[in-house]
Amino acid sequence: MRTPLVAANWKMNGSREFAEQFLAALDLEGVTAEVVVCPPFPYLAQVAEKVRGAVLGAQNLSKETSGAFTGEVSAAMLRDFDVRYVIVGHSERRSLYGEGDELVADKFFAAQREGLTPILCVGETLQEREAGQALSVIARQLQAVTGRASEDELQRVVIAYEPVWAIGTGKTASPEQAQEVHHFIREQLGAKGSGIRLLYGGSVKSGNAAELFAQPDIDGALVGGASLDADEFGKICRTAA
Ligand code: PGA
């Protein structure tokens, strides 16, 4: 039985005041899904202190453990703030910061070494989808991690399928399109696949969450834009049961 999971990815949005108001307004009463809030680094402590009914996630981490890496944040530092989950391989990191499959895998294992659960993002661009390459791109992104992971390491992972063309665009993959890819991902994961939570991400809102969550291989969502509205995010969480 996979417990649904809904994660808020605030990206580089918010402020101290925003976090304060969001946490005061977030009502997770009656929510059975596991809820994760991933604020920007400076607000981790504030969210850790005030959040009720959700756990803390981070949006990024360094592959290094410590030392002369200006501007980087290590997995151990995240642990210090009670962070449980960390997003790795988000398409914005891949495309805007040149993070390739190997670096994503290094970050994945750096997180796991500190006991954090990586939320590994995979997904194809519009060009790749139109060229019929969606599944092969996703297989490659997965293989970069699964090819290096032990059976045990593969137990502690959440995977988010985020078609790049659906992120922040208002275009959502249809439930059938998303299900097809989720099913493919589960098959790629082999015997362990049935226990791994697979999230969908890309313009998820309260209005489309139910039909996505109704798909057999969709176990929750990674929510960007709609996670900046506590009421809307709460509704999405309530839909996942
Ligand atoms: P979006 O972002 O919900 O704004 O499309 C999702 C994500 O990038 O994780």
Boltz pocket constraint, residues with backbone or C-beta under 6 A from the ligand:
constraints:
  - pocket:
      binder: B
      contacts: [[A, 9], [A, 162], [A, 166], [A, 167], [A, 168], [A, 169], [A, 170], [A, 201], [A, 202], [A, 203], [A, 204], [A, 222], [A, 223], [A, 224], [A, 225], [A, 226]]
      max_distance: 6.0
